[in-house]
Amino acid sequence: MDLRQLRYFLAVAEAGSFTAAAKSLHVSQPALGYQVKQLEERYGTPLLERHSRGIRTTKAGAVLAEHARKIMGEVEAAEAALGKMRKTPQPVLSLGVTPTPGRAIAPELVAASALGAGPKIALREGLSDELARLVLAGELDAALCYDPQGVERLSPVPLYSEDLYLVGPPNLVGAQGDLAFADLARLPLVLDGSFQAGRRLIEQAARERGMSLDLIEAEAVTVKRELLVRHGRCSIVPLGLFYEEIRAGQLAARRLTDPAVSRSLVLITRAQLPAARRRELENALQPLVTSRIAAGELAWRHPSP
């Protein structure tokens, strides 16, 4: 039995009019009449007849209408029951990431989310200060930032700490082992903009030692990489930012000392983000961070108490 024909027939029988039934079903009268005619031909008997005030069912039509109401009622009940079982689409959580965690843990986070493990993530890459402002403004749900300022009310969750490294062409960086901060004075550098937190740390250490740095500014990771690999510049960055290039021998790295320049990555979330979603994100991030710390390759360490 064709449910559409049955529904059309029942609409005419209950409305007592092809015009009214066509309007309620949002179909044309000819299309409605054709479907009812098909049903009558199927059962070999008239189901509707005209009278002075419109349309009424024949004896056979009345029997079919009674069964049709039961059938359509069961169909509606089945649809309602299945509708309750339908999963509500998981809302997407917008997460800002700085370049280093963007390379080190964001791919695993997004891949897990695609498999239904953890929250569904939409990533936005940026630098710490920019991402912190977006979270404070409510334009991002959360962000992974290095030592963001003015976000105390967002209850930042420390994830890991790390020292900064001098990274650049092997012939400029020199021998393995730590490098005294004072040795940066002899090197051509490329650093983030002066308003970025990492740059402020480096310049503060340079001022305290009366040093002048030979530097140019570039924030985009792809531009910075080209300046390091192809144009004889060095940078002061987390080891993980160019880990693959270091492992391949394109770049070399030495940890800065005297002083060591350290940063901590924290998770911040907008104030209105539900606590359950915040916990879900934390639970997805912590195993990834813990695994990287245990591996030791990126020189991450557990954050200071």
N, C-alpha and C positions, 0 to 999 in steps of 0.2 A: 504494500500500500504506500502511495506517495503522500508523505506527511504534508507537503505544501498544498496538494489538492484538498486534503482533508481539512486543513486550516482555512483555506479559502471558502470551502463549502460551509463550514461551521460559522464563519464570519457573516456570510449572506443569510444563513438560517436565523442567526440571532439578531441581526440588524433588520431583517425583513426588507432589505433593499440592496440592489447591486451598487447603487450610487454611494450609499453610506458605507457599505463594506469596502468598496474600492478606495474610498477616502481614508478609512482607518488602516487599511493595509498598505497604503501608498503605492497602489498599482492602478493601471488603467482598467476601465470597465470591460473593454474587449478581452484583455488578458485574463481578467477574473472569470468572465463568462466562458472562455475557452477551457480553463482548468476545470470548472464545474461540469462542463459538457463532457470532458474526458472521463470524469468520475462516473457520470451517468452511463456512458458507453461501456465502462469497465463492468458495471453491475447490471447493465441491460434493463434499466428501469428509470423513469423520471424521479428525481429527488426533490425538485422544487417546482412550484406552479405559481402562476400569477393570479392575483385577485384584485378587487377594486382598490385596496389600500396598499398594494405592493406585492411582496413575495412571501409564500409560506411553504412549509415542507409538505411533501406527500407523505403517505403512510410509511413508505420505505425510507423517505428522507428523515422522518422523525426517529425511526429506529437507528439510522446511521448517526444522526446528530447526538443521540444519547451516548452511543459508544464513542463518538468522536470527542465528546467532552471528557470522558474518562481517559482516553488515549492521550489527548493533549495535556491533561492534568498530570499524567505520569511523566510525560516528556519534560514538562516544566519542573517537576519535582526532581528528576534526574539531573537536569541542568543546574538546579540550585545546589544539590548535594555535591556535584563535581566542582562547582564554583567555590564552595567552602574549602575544598582540598587544594585549590590552586595556590601556588606559592606567590606571596606578595613579592614583587621585584625588589631586590636589595638596593637600598639607596647607595649612590656613589659617594665616596668620601674623597674630597679634594685634599691632596697632600703635597706640600712644597718640600723640595729636597735641594740641598746644596750639592755641588758637583761630586764631591768625594763619596758620600753615602749614595748619591745618585748612581754611581758606577758600582759601588761595592755591595749594596744590599737591595736597592730599589728593584732591579730585575727579578730577583727571587721573590720579593714581596708581591709584585704584580703577577708573576707566574702562579704563585700560590693562590692569589685572589681569583684568577681565571679558572682555577680548578675547584673553587668553592671553599677554599681554606682561608679564613680571615675575611676582612672587609673588602668590598669592591673598591678599587683605588683608581683615581685619576691623578696623574702626576703633573706637577709644574716645577720646572727647575729654575733656580735663582740663587742669589747670594743671601747670606744670613739676614742682614739688616732689612732688605727688601721683603723677604718672606715673613719676617716677624711683624712688619707693618701690615701686611695683608691679613695675617691671622688676627691681629688686634682690631683691624677694621671689619672682621667677619667675612672677608672675601675668600679666605681659605679656611678649611676645617682644621687643618693641622700643618705643622712644618717641622722639619729636622734642621736645626740651626746651631751654629757655633756661638756660644756665649752671647746670646742676644740680650740687649739692654732694655730695661723698662717693661719686662714681661712677667714680673713677679706674680701678678694677679692671675696669670694663666697657669700657675703651678707647674713650672717646667720639670720634666722628668729626665735626669741625667742618664745617658746611654753609654758613652765611653769617653775616654780622654786620649789624647795623642800629642806627640811633639811634632813640630814642623821640621822639614828637611830642606836642605839646599838640593835642588834637582836641576840638572842641566847636562850638556854634552860631557862625555867622560873626560875629554882632554882639558876642560875647564874645571870640573868638579874635583878631579884629582884622585888621590888614593882613598881607599876605603877607611872607615872609622869616623869618629865624630869630628866636627869642624867648629873651631872657635868663631863666635859671632863676629869678632873683629875682622876676620878674614873676608867678610862680605864686601869690605870697602874696595877690594881690588877687582870685583867681578861686575860685569854688566847684567843688570837684573830686569825682569819684567814682573810687576806686581799688580794686585787689584787696585781699584780706585781708592783715593785717600779717605773716603767716607766709610770704607769697609772695616769691620772689626779686626781681621787679620792684619791688614795693612797698618792699622793704628798700633797694634802690638809691636810690630817690627820697627816702626818709626820711633816709638817710645824707647825701645832698647837702644836704637842708634843714637838718639839724643843724649841718653844717659852716658854714652861713651864718647860723645863729641864727634861722631862719625858722619860722614857725608856719603850717601849711596848714589851710585850711577844707575838710574832706573827709568823705565818707560812704563806706561800703564796699559793693561789689557785684561779685561775680565772674562771674556768668552774663552772657554777651555780649548776650543779648537784653534783659536788664534794663538793662545798662549803656547799650545803644543807646537805649532809651526815655528814660533819664535825660538823655542828651545831646540827643536830637532834640526831646523834648517838655517837658523839665523844667529847661532852662537850666543844665545842669552841663557841665563839661569833664572830660576824662580824659587821662592820660599813657600812651600806648599805641604799639605799632608802627603805622606808616602803613598797612600792609596790612590791619589788623583792620577798619577802616571805609573801605576804599578806594572801594568802590562808592558809599557815601553821600557821600564827599568829592567824587568825580567828578560826582555828581548835584547838588552844591551844597547838600545838606541840612546838611553839616558842613564845617568848615574845619580846616586843619592847619598848624602851624608847628613846625619842628624846634627842640628845646631846645638851648641853648648856655650856656657859662659856668656850669656845665660841661655838655658833651654827656653824655647818659645813654645808654650803648651796651650792647647785649646780643648774644650769639652763640647761634645755634641749633646744637645738636649731635644726632647720632644715637647713641643708646645701645642695646645689645642685651643680653639676659640672658646670663650666663656660659656656660650650657649650649647656647645656640643653635648649631647646626652652622655651621662657617665658610662652607660653600657657600651656605647660606640668608642669612647676613649679607651676603655679597658680592652676592647676587642683589638684596637690598633696596637696598644702596648703589648698584648699577648702575641700578636703577629711579629712584632719587631724584635722583642727580646731574644728569642732563640736564634735569629739571624745574627744579631750583634754578638751574642755569647759564642756562637760558632766561629765568628771571625776573630774574636779575642783569643780563643783557644788555639786557633791555627797559627797565630803569631806573625803571619806574613805581612800584615799591614801595620804592625807595631801599635795596635790599639791596646788599651788597658782598661780595666774597670775604673769607673769614675771615682774620684776621691770622695770620701764621706762628706 
